[in-house]
Amino acid sequence: MFHPSVIIPLHGVKSKTKWYQLFYDVMKPLNSLLSKLNSVITSEQLGKAMIRVARNGYSHPIIESKQLKKISMRA
């Protein structure tokens, strides 16, 4: 089970939920700072991590944002 906390959308992706999109728009100036926190992950990092776990498996049943970031950076 993937358990990201905050996902920063990339590449022009917009939420269909107005409140979420408003939140993303307000927080956009802080995205570079937020992405340095372990609990925040980008949509690209999440996608890469999900593909790697699907291909290779993972030793724990629940994967938090911190581990997802590490998995996404593996070669």
PDB file of N, CA, C and O in Angstrom:
ATOM      1  N   MET A   1       0.846  -1.154   0.000  1.00  0.00           N
ATOM      2  CA  MET A   1       0.000   0.000   0.000  1.00  0.00           C
ATOM      3  C   MET A   1       0.900   1.228   0.000  1.00  0.00           C
ATOM      4  O   MET A   1       1.832   1.332   0.797  1.00  0.00           O
ATOM      5  N   PHE A   2       0.609   2.148  -0.897  1.00  0.00           N
ATOM      6  CA  PHE A   2       1.356   3.399  -0.965  1.00  0.00           C
ATOM      7  C   PHE A   2       0.662   4.421  -0.077  1.00  0.00           C
ATOM      8  O   PHE A   2      -0.557   4.581  -0.135  1.00  0.00           O
ATOM      9  N   HIS A   3       1.447   5.110   0.744  1.00  0.00           N
ATOM     10  CA  HIS A   3       0.873   6.067   1.691  1.00  0.00           C
ATOM     11  C   HIS A   3       1.620   7.394   1.618  1.00  0.00           C
ATOM     12  O   HIS A   3       2.330   7.760   2.556  1.00  0.00           O
ATOM     13  N   PRO A   4       1.462   8.123   0.497  1.00  0.00           N
ATOM     14  CA  PRO A   4       2.088   9.449   0.430  1.00  0.00           C
ATOM     15  C   PRO A   4       1.264  10.437   1.246  1.00  0.00           C
ATOM     16  O   PRO A   4       0.054  10.267   1.395  1.00  0.00           O
ATOM     17  N   SER A   5       1.906  11.451   1.765  1.00  0.00           N
ATOM     18  CA  SER A   5       1.145  12.438   2.540  1.00  0.00           C
ATOM     19  C   SER A   5       0.689  13.576   1.635  1.00  0.00           C
ATOM     20  O   SER A   5      -0.512  13.725   1.412  1.00  0.00           O
ATOM     21  N   VAL A   6       1.596  14.373   1.112  1.00  0.00           N
ATOM     22  CA  VAL A   6       1.252  15.472   0.214  1.00  0.00           C
ATOM     23  C   VAL A   6       1.911  15.190  -1.132  1.00  0.00           C
ATOM     24  O   VAL A   6       3.106  14.903  -1.204  1.00  0.00           O
ATOM     25  N   ILE A   7       1.113  15.275  -2.199  1.00  0.00           N
ATOM     26  CA  ILE A   7       1.629  15.049  -3.549  1.00  0.00           C
ATOM     27  C   ILE A   7       1.581  16.377  -4.294  1.00  0.00           C
ATOM     28  O   ILE A   7       0.523  16.993  -4.417  1.00  0.00           O
ATOM     29  N   ILE A   8       2.739  16.812  -4.791  1.00  0.00           N
ATOM     30  CA  ILE A   8       2.808  18.037  -5.592  1.00  0.00           C
ATOM     31  C   ILE A   8       2.645  17.642  -7.058  1.00  0.00           C
ATOM     32  O   ILE A   8       3.493  16.929  -7.597  1.00  0.00           O
ATOM     33  N   PRO A   9       1.576  18.088  -7.712  1.00  0.00           N
ATOM     34  CA  PRO A   9       1.379  17.725  -9.117  1.00  0.00           C
ATOM     35  C   PRO A   9       2.365  18.480 -10.017  1.00  0.00           C
ATOM     36  O   PRO A   9       2.666  19.652  -9.787  1.00  0.00           O
ATOM     37  N   LEU A  10       2.857  17.788 -11.038  1.00  0.00           N
ATOM     38  CA  LEU A  10       3.802  18.391 -11.982  1.00  0.00           C
ATOM     39  C   LEU A  10       3.242  18.358 -13.395  1.00  0.00           C
ATOM     40  O   LEU A  10       2.202  17.752 -13.650  1.00  0.00           O
ATOM     41  N   HIS A  11       3.935  19.009 -14.300  1.00  0.00           N
ATOM     42  CA  HIS A  11       3.658  18.967 -15.738  1.00  0.00           C
ATOM     43  C   HIS A  11       2.262  19.478 -16.084  1.00  0.00           C
ATOM     44  O   HIS A  11       1.612  18.948 -16.986  1.00  0.00           O
ATOM     45  N   GLY A  12       1.801  20.501 -15.374  1.00  0.00           N
ATOM     46  CA  GLY A  12       0.529  21.131 -15.705  1.00  0.00           C
ATOM     47  C   GLY A  12      -0.721  20.377 -15.313  1.00  0.00           C
ATOM     48  O   GLY A  12      -1.818  20.740 -15.737  1.00  0.00           O
ATOM     49  N   VAL A  13      -0.580  19.337 -14.512  1.00  0.00           N
ATOM     50  CA  VAL A  13      -1.746  18.566 -14.071  1.00  0.00           C
ATOM     51  C   VAL A  13      -2.593  19.420 -13.148  1.00  0.00           C
ATOM     52  O   VAL A  13      -2.067  20.073 -12.247  1.00  0.00           O
ATOM     53  N   LYS A  14      -3.894  19.421 -13.364  1.00  0.00           N
ATOM     54  CA  LYS A  14      -4.836  20.191 -12.550  1.00  0.00           C
ATOM     55  C   LYS A  14      -5.815  19.241 -11.879  1.00  0.00           C
ATOM     56  O   LYS A  14      -6.241  18.253 -12.478  1.00  0.00           O
ATOM     57  N   SER A  15      -6.166  19.537 -10.650  1.00  0.00           N
ATOM     58  CA  SER A  15      -7.148  18.740  -9.927  1.00  0.00           C
ATOM     59  C   SER A  15      -8.554  19.109 -10.385  1.00  0.00           C
ATOM     60  O   SER A  15      -8.841  20.276 -10.652  1.00  0.00           O
ATOM     61  N   LYS A  16      -9.425  18.112 -10.475  1.00  0.00           N
ATOM     62  CA  LYS A  16     -10.826  18.365 -10.805  1.00  0.00           C
ATOM     63  C   LYS A  16     -11.601  18.855  -9.584  1.00  0.00           C
ATOM     64  O   LYS A  16     -12.701  19.394  -9.710  1.00  0.00           O
ATOM     65  N   THR A  17     -11.016  18.661  -8.403  1.00  0.00           N
ATOM     66  CA  THR A  17     -11.635  19.131  -7.165  1.00  0.00           C
ATOM     67  C   THR A  17     -11.187  20.568  -6.931  1.00  0.00           C
ATOM     68  O   THR A  17      -9.998  20.829  -6.747  1.00  0.00           O
ATOM     69  N   LYS A  18     -12.134  21.499  -6.938  1.00  0.00           N
ATOM     70  CA  LYS A  18     -11.801  22.925  -6.862  1.00  0.00           C
ATOM     71  C   LYS A  18     -11.009  23.289  -5.617  1.00  0.00           C
ATOM     72  O   LYS A  18     -10.080  24.093  -5.694  1.00  0.00           O
ATOM     73  N   TRP A  19     -11.355  22.713  -4.474  1.00  0.00           N
ATOM     74  CA  TRP A  19     -10.644  23.039  -3.225  1.00  0.00           C
ATOM     75  C   TRP A  19      -9.196  22.577  -3.278  1.00  0.00           C
ATOM     76  O   TRP A  19      -8.298  23.281  -2.816  1.00  0.00           O
ATOM     77  N   TYR A  20      -8.966  21.396  -3.841  1.00  0.00           N
ATOM     78  CA  TYR A  20      -7.595  20.910  -3.975  1.00  0.00           C
ATOM     79  C   TYR A  20      -6.800  21.819  -4.901  1.00  0.00           C
ATOM     80  O   TYR A  20      -5.659  22.173  -4.603  1.00  0.00           O
ATOM     81  N   GLN A  21      -7.402  22.197  -6.021  1.00  0.00           N
ATOM     82  CA  GLN A  21      -6.698  23.047  -6.972  1.00  0.00           C
ATOM     83  C   GLN A  21      -6.385  24.409  -6.366  1.00  0.00           C
ATOM     84  O   GLN A  21      -5.314  24.967  -6.607  1.00  0.00           O
ATOM     85  N   LEU A  22      -7.310  24.942  -5.587  1.00  0.00           N
ATOM     86  CA  LEU A  22      -7.065  26.208  -4.895  1.00  0.00           C
ATOM     87  C   LEU A  22      -5.878  26.070  -3.947  1.00  0.00           C
ATOM     88  O   LEU A  22      -5.015  26.946  -3.891  1.00  0.00           O
ATOM     89  N   PHE A  23      -5.839  24.974  -3.210  1.00  0.00           N
ATOM     90  CA  PHE A  23      -4.721  24.706  -2.303  1.00  0.00           C
ATOM     91  C   PHE A  23      -3.406  24.629  -3.082  1.00  0.00           C
ATOM     92  O   PHE A  23      -2.411  25.230  -2.678  1.00  0.00           O
ATOM     93  N   TYR A  24      -3.396  23.892  -4.197  1.00  0.00           N
ATOM     94  CA  TYR A  24      -2.190  23.766  -5.010  1.00  0.00           C
ATOM     95  C   TYR A  24      -1.741  25.117  -5.560  1.00  0.00           C
ATOM     96  O   TYR A  24      -0.547  25.415  -5.591  1.00  0.00           O
ATOM     97  N   ASP A  25      -2.701  25.932  -5.994  1.00  0.00           N
ATOM     98  CA  ASP A  25      -2.367  27.256  -6.540  1.00  0.00           C
ATOM     99  C   ASP A  25      -1.760  28.167  -5.470  1.00  0.00           C
ATOM    100  O   ASP A  25      -0.799  28.889  -5.733  1.00  0.00           O
ATOM    101  N   VAL A  26      -2.326  28.128  -4.271  1.00  0.00           N
ATOM    102  CA  VAL A  26      -1.825  28.963  -3.174  1.00  0.00           C
ATOM    103  C   VAL A  26      -0.434  28.511  -2.735  1.00  0.00           C
ATOM    104  O   VAL A  26       0.414  29.341  -2.406  1.00  0.00           O
ATOM    105  N   MET A  27      -0.201  27.215  -2.730  1.00  0.00           N
ATOM    106  CA  MET A  27       1.061  26.663  -2.249  1.00  0.00           C
ATOM    107  C   MET A  27       2.153  26.615  -3.323  1.00  0.00           C
ATOM    108  O   MET A  27       3.309  26.341  -3.000  1.00  0.00           O
ATOM    109  N   LYS A  28       1.816  26.871  -4.580  1.00  0.00           N
ATOM    110  CA  LYS A  28       2.782  26.735  -5.675  1.00  0.00           C
ATOM    111  C   LYS A  28       4.090  27.483  -5.443  1.00  0.00           C
ATOM    112  O   LYS A  28       5.148  26.933  -5.750  1.00  0.00           O
ATOM    113  N   PRO A  29       4.074  28.719  -4.914  1.00  0.00           N
ATOM    114  CA  PRO A  29       5.352  29.406  -4.680  1.00  0.00           C
ATOM    115  C   PRO A  29       6.272  28.674  -3.688  1.00  0.00           C
ATOM    116  O   PRO A  29       7.480  28.908  -3.675  1.00  0.00           O
ATOM    117  N   LEU A  30       5.710  27.806  -2.877  1.00  0.00           N
ATOM    118  CA  LEU A  30       6.499  27.090  -1.872  1.00  0.00           C
ATOM    119  C   LEU A  30       6.885  25.675  -2.300  1.00  0.00           C
ATOM    120  O   LEU A  30       7.525  24.959  -1.530  1.00  0.00           O
ATOM    121  N   ASN A  31       6.510  25.255  -3.515  1.00  0.00           N
ATOM    122  CA  ASN A  31       6.742  23.876  -3.941  1.00  0.00           C
ATOM    123  C   ASN A  31       8.203  23.448  -3.858  1.00  0.00           C
ATOM    124  O   ASN A  31       8.487  22.334  -3.418  1.00  0.00           O
ATOM    125  N   SER A  32       9.132  24.301  -4.267  1.00  0.00           N
ATOM    126  CA  SER A  32      10.539  23.890  -4.216  1.00  0.00           C
ATOM    127  C   SER A  32      11.003  23.675  -2.781  1.00  0.00           C
ATOM    128  O   SER A  32      11.792  22.769  -2.512  1.00  0.00           O
ATOM    129  N   LEU A  33      10.523  24.494  -1.869  1.00  0.00           N
ATOM    130  CA  LEU A  33      10.859  24.317  -0.455  1.00  0.00           C
ATOM    131  C   LEU A  33      10.176  23.069   0.112  1.00  0.00           C
ATOM    132  O   LEU A  33      10.797  22.294   0.839  1.00  0.00           O
ATOM    133  N   LEU A  34       8.911  22.880  -0.220  1.00  0.00           N
ATOM    134  CA  LEU A  34       8.156  21.729   0.290  1.00  0.00           C
ATOM    135  C   LEU A  34       8.720  20.410  -0.212  1.00  0.00           C
ATOM    136  O   LEU A  34       8.723  19.423   0.523  1.00  0.00           O
ATOM    137  N   SER A  35       9.197  20.374  -1.454  1.00  0.00           N
ATOM    138  CA  SER A  35       9.693  19.116  -2.013  1.00  0.00           C
ATOM    139  C   SER A  35      10.940  18.608  -1.285  1.00  0.00           C
ATOM    140  O   SER A  35      11.300  17.439  -1.422  1.00  0.00           O
ATOM    141  N   LYS A  36      11.594  19.465  -0.525  1.00  0.00           N
ATOM    142  CA  LYS A  36      12.758  19.039   0.257  1.00  0.00           C
ATOM    143  C   LYS A  36      12.358  18.310   1.539  1.00  0.00           C
ATOM    144  O   LYS A  36      13.183  17.626   2.144  1.00  0.00           O
ATOM    145  N   LEU A  37      11.114  18.449   1.951  1.00  0.00           N
ATOM    146  CA  LEU A  37      10.629  17.759   3.146  1.00  0.00           C
ATOM    147  C   LEU A  37      10.369  16.296   2.822  1.00  0.00           C
ATOM    148  O   LEU A  37       9.947  15.969   1.713  1.00  0.00           O
ATOM    149  N   ASN A  38      10.620  15.418   3.781  1.00  0.00           N
ATOM    150  CA  ASN A  38      10.447  13.985   3.554  1.00  0.00           C
ATOM    151  C   ASN A  38       8.999  13.574   3.363  1.00  0.00           C
ATOM    152  O   ASN A  38       8.734  12.559   2.719  1.00  0.00           O
ATOM    153  N   SER A  39       8.055  14.333   3.904  1.00  0.00           N
ATOM    154  CA  SER A  39       6.656  13.931   3.817  1.00  0.00           C
ATOM    155  C   SER A  39       5.980  14.389   2.530  1.00  0.00           C
ATOM    156  O   SER A  39       4.837  14.012   2.274  1.00  0.00           O
ATOM    157  N   VAL A  40       6.664  15.195   1.713  1.00  0.00           N
ATOM    158  CA  VAL A  40       6.092  15.722   0.482  1.00  0.00           C
ATOM    159  C   VAL A  40       6.769  15.052  -0.706  1.00  0.00           C
ATOM    160  O   VAL A  40       7.993  14.925  -0.740  1.00  0.00           O
ATOM    161  N   ILE A  41       5.963  14.621  -1.690  1.00  0.00           N
ATOM    162  CA  ILE A  41       6.484  13.909  -2.857  1.00  0.00           C
ATOM    163  C   ILE A  41       5.830  14.487  -4.113  1.00  0.00           C
ATOM    164  O   ILE A  41       4.682  14.929  -4.076  1.00  0.00           O
ATOM    165  N   THR A  42       6.562  14.481  -5.208  1.00  0.00           N
ATOM    166  CA  THR A  42       5.975  14.958  -6.460  1.00  0.00           C
ATOM    167  C   THR A  42       5.238  13.814  -7.154  1.00  0.00           C
ATOM    168  O   THR A  42       5.480  12.642  -6.865  1.00  0.00           O
ATOM    169  N   SER A  43       4.346  14.162  -8.059  1.00  0.00           N
ATOM    170  CA  SER A  43       3.612  13.135  -8.805  1.00  0.00           C
ATOM    171  C   SER A  43       4.567  12.275  -9.630  1.00  0.00           C
ATOM    172  O   SER A  43       4.328  11.082  -9.817  1.00  0.00           O
ATOM    173  N   GLU A  44       5.633  12.874 -10.115  1.00  0.00           N
ATOM    174  CA  GLU A  44       6.626  12.121 -10.893  1.00  0.00           C
ATOM    175  C   GLU A  44       7.372  11.114 -10.008  1.00  0.00           C
ATOM    176  O   GLU A  44       7.571   9.966 -10.408  1.00  0.00           O
ATOM    177  N   GLN A  45       7.778  11.536  -8.822  1.00  0.00           N
ATOM    178  CA  GLN A  45       8.461  10.626  -7.902  1.00  0.00           C
ATOM    179  C   GLN A  45       7.536   9.472  -7.510  1.00  0.00           C
ATOM    180  O   GLN A  45       7.973   8.324  -7.437  1.00  0.00           O
ATOM    181  N   LEU A  46       6.279   9.769  -7.262  1.00  0.00           N
ATOM    182  CA  LEU A  46       5.321   8.732  -6.887  1.00  0.00           C
ATOM    183  C   LEU A  46       5.149   7.728  -8.017  1.00  0.00           C
ATOM    184  O   LEU A  46       5.130   6.521  -7.778  1.00  0.00           O
ATOM    185  N   GLY A  47       5.025   8.217  -9.241  1.00  0.00           N
ATOM    186  CA  GLY A  47       4.869   7.323 -10.389  1.00  0.00           C
ATOM    187  C   GLY A  47       6.067   6.408 -10.576  1.00  0.00           C
ATOM    188  O   GLY A  47       5.906   5.209 -10.802  1.00  0.00           O
ATOM    189  N   LYS A  48       7.271   6.970 -10.483  1.00  0.00           N
ATOM    190  CA  LYS A  48       8.485   6.157 -10.618  1.00  0.00           C
ATOM    191  C   LYS A  48       8.559   5.094  -9.530  1.00  0.00           C
ATOM    192  O   LYS A  48       8.894   3.941  -9.803  1.00  0.00           O
ATOM    193  N   ALA A  49       8.247   5.482  -8.298  1.00  0.00           N
ATOM    194  CA  ALA A  49       8.294   4.538  -7.182  1.00  0.00           C
ATOM    195  C   ALA A  49       7.274   3.419  -7.375  1.00  0.00           C
ATOM    196  O   ALA A  49       7.575   2.255  -7.110  1.00  0.00           O
ATOM    197  N   MET A  50       6.085   3.758  -7.830  1.00  0.00           N
ATOM    198  CA  MET A  50       5.045   2.741  -8.038  1.00  0.00           C
ATOM    199  C   MET A  50       5.462   1.734  -9.106  1.00  0.00           C
ATOM    200  O   MET A  50       5.227   0.534  -8.961  1.00  0.00           O
ATOM    201  N   ILE A  51       6.077   2.222 -10.172  1.00  0.00           N
ATOM    202  CA  ILE A  51       6.539   1.318 -11.233  1.00  0.00           C
ATOM    203  C   ILE A  51       7.644   0.402 -10.714  1.00  0.00           C
ATOM    204  O   ILE A  51       7.643  -0.797 -10.992  1.00  0.00           O
ATOM    205  N   ARG A  52       8.588   0.968  -9.960  1.00  0.00           N
ATOM    206  CA  ARG A  52       9.700   0.153  -9.434  1.00  0.00           C
ATOM    207  C   ARG A  52       9.200  -0.903  -8.447  1.00  0.00           C
ATOM    208  O   ARG A  52       9.686  -2.034  -8.454  1.00  0.00           O
ATOM    209  N   VAL A  53       8.241  -0.547  -7.605  1.00  0.00           N
ATOM    210  CA  VAL A  53       7.697  -1.519  -6.652  1.00  0.00           C
ATOM    211  C   VAL A  53       6.915  -2.606  -7.393  1.00  0.00           C
ATOM    212  O   VAL A  53       6.984  -3.778  -7.022  1.00  0.00           O
ATOM    213  N   ALA A  54       6.178  -2.229  -8.431  1.00  0.00           N
ATOM    214  CA  ALA A  54       5.436  -3.223  -9.213  1.00  0.00           C
ATOM    215  C   ALA A  54       6.391  -4.209  -9.890  1.00  0.00           C
ATOM    216  O   ALA A  54       6.099  -5.402  -9.974  1.00  0.00           O
ATOM    217  N   ARG A  55       7.520  -3.712 -10.367  1.00  0.00           N
ATOM    218  CA  ARG A  55       8.499  -4.572 -11.044  1.00  0.00           C
ATOM    219  C   ARG A  55       9.316  -5.419 -10.075  1.00  0.00           C
ATOM    220  O   ARG A  55       9.554  -6.601 -10.325  1.00  0.00           O
ATOM    221  N   ASN A  56       9.749  -4.806  -8.959  1.00  0.00           N
ATOM    222  CA  ASN A  56      10.724  -5.451  -8.084  1.00  0.00           C
ATOM    223  C   ASN A  56      10.176  -5.895  -6.737  1.00  0.00           C
ATOM    224  O   ASN A  56      10.835  -6.652  -6.025  1.00  0.00           O
ATOM    225  N   GLY A  57       8.975  -5.434  -6.374  1.00  0.00           N
ATOM    226  CA  GLY A  57       8.437  -5.734  -5.055  1.00  0.00           C
ATOM    227  C   GLY A  57       9.077  -4.847  -3.998  1.00  0.00           C
ATOM    228  O   GLY A  57       9.961  -4.041  -4.289  1.00  0.00           O
ATOM    229  N   TYR A  58       8.615  -5.011  -2.773  1.00  0.00           N
ATOM    230  CA  TYR A  58       9.158  -4.238  -1.656  1.00  0.00           C
ATOM    231  C   TYR A  58       8.953  -5.045  -0.389  1.00  0.00           C
ATOM    232  O   TYR A  58       7.986  -5.799  -0.279  1.00  0.00           O
ATOM    233  N   SER A  59       9.849  -4.893   0.561  1.00  0.00           N
ATOM    234  CA  SER A  59       9.841  -5.741   1.757  1.00  0.00           C
ATOM    235  C   SER A  59       8.749  -5.396   2.773  1.00  0.00           C
ATOM    236  O   SER A  59       8.428  -6.227   3.623  1.00  0.00           O
ATOM    237  N   HIS A  60       8.178  -4.206   2.707  1.00  0.00           N
ATOM    238  CA  HIS A  60       7.149  -3.803   3.671  1.00  0.00           C
ATOM    239  C   HIS A  60       5.810  -3.624   2.954  1.00  0.00           C
ATOM    240  O   HIS A  60       5.783  -3.198   1.800  1.00  0.00           O
ATOM    241  N   PRO A  61       4.702  -3.943   3.622  1.00  0.00           N
ATOM    242  CA  PRO A  61       3.393  -3.822   2.967  1.00  0.00           C
ATOM    243  C   PRO A  61       2.908  -2.379   2.816  1.00  0.00           C
ATOM    244  O   PRO A  61       2.103  -2.097   1.928  1.00  0.00           O
ATOM    245  N   ILE A  62       3.379  -1.463   3.660  1.00  0.00           N
ATOM    246  CA  ILE A  62       2.984  -0.059   3.591  1.00  0.00           C
ATOM    247  C   ILE A  62       4.237   0.776   3.338  1.00  0.00           C
ATOM    248  O   ILE A  62       5.233   0.651   4.050  1.00  0.00           O
ATOM    249  N   ILE A  63       4.173   1.628   2.316  1.00  0.00           N
ATOM    250  CA  ILE A  63       5.332   2.438   1.955  1.00  0.00           C
ATOM    251  C   ILE A  63       4.961   3.912   2.112  1.00  0.00           C
ATOM    252  O   ILE A  63       4.064   4.415   1.436  1.00  0.00           O
ATOM    253  N   GLU A  64       5.659   4.588   3.006  1.00  0.00           N
ATOM    254  CA  GLU A  64       5.414   6.008   3.301  1.00  0.00           C
ATOM    255  C   GLU A  64       6.184   6.897   2.321  1.00  0.00           C
ATOM    256  O   GLU A  64       7.015   6.413   1.552  1.00  0.00           O
ATOM    257  N   SER A  65       5.901   8.191   2.358  1.00  0.00           N
ATOM    258  CA  SER A  65       6.517   9.149   1.433  1.00  0.00           C
ATOM    259  C   SER A  65       8.037   9.106   1.446  1.00  0.00           C
ATOM    260  O   SER A  65       8.673   9.154   0.393  1.00  0.00           O
ATOM    261  N   LYS A  66       8.617   9.017   2.627  1.00  0.00           N
ATOM    262  CA  LYS A  66      10.081   9.011   2.736  1.00  0.00           C
ATOM    263  C   LYS A  66      10.677   7.839   1.953  1.00  0.00           C
ATOM    264  O   LYS A  66      11.649   8.010   1.217  1.00  0.00           O
ATOM    265  N   GLN A  67      10.094   6.651   2.116  1.00  0.00           N
ATOM    266  CA  GLN A  67      10.585   5.491   1.382  1.00  0.00           C
ATOM    267  C   GLN A  67      10.276   5.613  -0.111  1.00  0.00           C
ATOM    268  O   GLN A  67      11.081   5.202  -0.947  1.00  0.00           O
ATOM    269  N   LEU A  68       9.100   6.183  -0.451  1.00  0.00           N
ATOM    270  CA  LEU A  68       8.744   6.357  -1.854  1.00  0.00           C
ATOM    271  C   LEU A  68       9.752   7.240  -2.571  1.00  0.00           C
ATOM    272  O   LEU A  68      10.122   6.971  -3.714  1.00  0.00           O
ATOM    273  N   LYS A  69      10.193   8.288  -1.903  1.00  0.00           N
ATOM    274  CA  LYS A  69      11.209   9.176  -2.500  1.00  0.00           C
ATOM    275  C   LYS A  69      12.505   8.406  -2.776  1.00  0.00           C
ATOM    276  O   LYS A  69      13.099   8.542  -3.846  1.00  0.00           O
ATOM    277  N   LYS A  70      12.932   7.604  -1.810  1.00  0.00           N
ATOM    278  CA  LYS A  70      14.167   6.831  -1.978  1.00  0.00           C
ATOM    279  C   LYS A  70      14.027   5.833  -3.120  1.00  0.00           C
ATOM    280  O   LYS A  70      14.941   5.683  -3.931  1.00  0.00           O
ATOM    281  N   ILE A  71      12.888   5.150  -3.187  1.00  0.00           N
ATOM    282  CA  ILE A  71      12.664   4.173  -4.244  1.00  0.00           C
ATOM    283  C   ILE A  71      12.677   4.843  -5.610  1.00  0.00           C
ATOM    284  O   ILE A  71      13.219   4.291  -6.568  1.00  0.00           O
ATOM    285  N   SER A  72      12.090   6.017  -5.705  1.00  0.00           N
ATOM    286  CA  SER A  72      12.014   6.722  -6.992  1.00  0.00           C
ATOM    287  C   SER A  72      13.387   7.147  -7.510  1.00  0.00           C
ATOM    288  O   SER A  72      13.563   7.340  -8.713  1.00  0.00           O
ATOM    289  N   MET A  73      14.350   7.292  -6.620  1.00  0.00           N
ATOM    290  CA  MET A  73      15.683   7.744  -7.023  1.00  0.00           C
ATOM    291  C   MET A  73      16.628   6.607  -7.369  1.00  0.00           C
ATOM    292  O   MET A  73      17.726   6.852  -7.868  1.00  0.00           O
ATOM    293  N   ARG A  74      16.227   5.375  -7.115  1.00  0.00           N
ATOM    294  CA  ARG A  74      17.083   4.234  -7.447  1.00  0.00           C
ATOM    295  C   ARG A  74      17.224   4.091  -8.949  1.00  0.00           C
ATOM    296  O   ARG A  74      16.319   4.417  -9.717  1.00  0.00           O
ATOM    297  N   ALA A  75      18.386   3.594  -9.341  1.00  0.00           N
ATOM    298  CA  ALA A  75      18.650   3.403 -10.788  1.00  0.00           C
ATOM    299  C   ALA A  75      18.007   2.156 -11.304  1.00  0.00           C
ATOM    300  O   ALA A  75      18.127   1.844 -12.489  1.00  0.00           O
TER     301      ALA A  75
END
